[in-house]
Amino acid sequence: MKVELDEFKAKKNGITTPKALVNNLLNHICTSQDIDVVIYITRNNDGEIEIGYSEGQQSEIVGLLETGKTLTINDILDQ
């Protein structure tokens, strides 16, 4: 119950939680037929970082990560 309330409060405040992000991704994957690759990076409370990705060439995965990095930096600079 507390988790649901926390998610509701976060949404109300315009905050995207990890759970909301994954739910949005799952909804997008279920409604779209044109997704080739999915990549995720997580950091837990202990600071441990994990990465996972669907099938694809490793060079493509690296390129997508670099593209994501560039887009994130551009978002930061636009703020």
BELCORFEN-V42846 format. One record per backbone hydrogen bond with DSSP energy under -0.5 kcal/mol. CO is the residue of the C=O (numbers start at 1). NH is the residue of the N-H. Records with the same first field share a line. If there is no record, write none. Layout:
CO: NH, NH
This chain:
1: 5
2: 6
3: 7
4: 8
5: 9
6: 10
7: 11
8: 12
9: 13
10: 15
11: 14
15: 17
17: 21
18: 22
19: 23
20: 24
21: 25
22: 26
23: 27
24: 28
25: 29
26: 30
27: 31
28: 32
34: 36
38: 54
40: 52
42: 50
44: 47
48: 44
50: 42
52: 40
57: 61
58: 62
59: 63
60: 64
61: 65
62: 66
63: 67
64: 68
65: 69
66: 70
67: 71
68: 72
69: 73
70: 74
71: 75
72: 76
73: 77
74: 78
75: 79
76: 79
